[in-house]
Amino acid sequence: MTKDELRAVLEGGKHHDVIKVWLADEAAVLQLRYPNGGIWNDYWDTGPLDHIMELRIKPEILRYRVANFAYPNCEPYLCFATTELHIKHFPENRNFVHWLGDWQEIEVTNA
């Protein structure tokens, strides 16, 4: 289904606001899922949409890893690594204690 077909089908419908953003922003990625709480899948203009599907604009994903640091004789503190450069250089810092876990991912939404 093309964007023009979606515009015609969903104009004023329950997903009107999502479709409006998707049509206006070339970089926006439309995602869909069935309302049973399944996983969100990117829409690839491959066919008609089921009217019961939920739609959204794909949110930005923020990746981070948390490190424990401590100054001598002071309270520990946390630092958030968000790049591979951080991952490389944090352990080189003399105040680095250890990683507090693996990479984490969260969805950043404007809603």
N, C-alpha and C positions, 0 to 999 in steps of 0.2 A: 504494500500500500504506500503510495507516495505521500509527500507532505500535503499536496493539494487535495488528495482524496481524504486524508485525515482532517484537513480543515473543513471540508464539506460535510463529513460525517459527524464530527464532534463539535462543530460551531454551536456554542451555547449549551453543550452537554455537561455531564458531571466532571469531565476532565478538561474543560475549556481553558482554565488558567494554565495548566501544565502544557497543553498543546500550544497555547499562545506563546509561552516562553521558548519552547522548542523550535517553533517556526521562526521566531525572531532572532535566535542566537545560533549561528552556524556551528559553534563549538559545543553547544549543549547536546548531551546524549540522553535520549529517552530510554527509560527502563520500565519493565512491566513484570508483574507477578500475579498469580491467582490469590484471592483474598484469604486463603487458608494459612497465610504467613510463610509461604515458600520463599525461596531466594529470589532476589532481583536479578533480572537478565536484561542485557542491552538489547534494544530493538534495532533490527537491521533492515527495515523496509522489505521484509520477506513475505508478508501476507497480511490477511485481515486480522484485526484485533477482536478478541472475544469481549463482549460488552461488560462482562463481570470482572475483567482484569483491573487491577490497580495500576496506575501510571504515576511516574515521578521523573524529575530531572535527576540524573546521576549526580550524587554529591561528591565533593572533593574528599579524598582520602588523606588523612594525616598519619604518617608513620613516625613512631618515636621509640626510643629505648631509654630506660631510666638508669642512671648511675648514682651510686652512693659515694659521696666525697666527705672528707672530714679534715679540718685543720687540727693540728696537734692541740690537745687539751681543750677542744671546743666541741660544740654540738655538731653532729653530722648534718649534711645538707644534700639535696638532690639536684642533679642536672639532667636535662633532657637532651638526648642526642637525636637529631633529625636528619643527619646526613652521614654518608660513609666516612667523610673527613673527621667528623666528631668521633665516630667509632674508632678510628685509627689513633687520634690524639688524646682522647680522654685518659686511657690507661697510662700514657706517658707522663701525666700530671702527678706530682708527688703526693697530692692530697686524694687521689683516686683510691677508693677502697675496693669496690667490686660492682659488677652489673647486678641490678635487682630483677632481672628477667630478660626474656627475649624481646624482639621487636613486637610492638603493639600497633594496631591500626584502628582508627576511629573515623566515622563519617562526620564531616563538617557540613552542617546545613545552615541555611539562613532562616529557617522557620522556627 
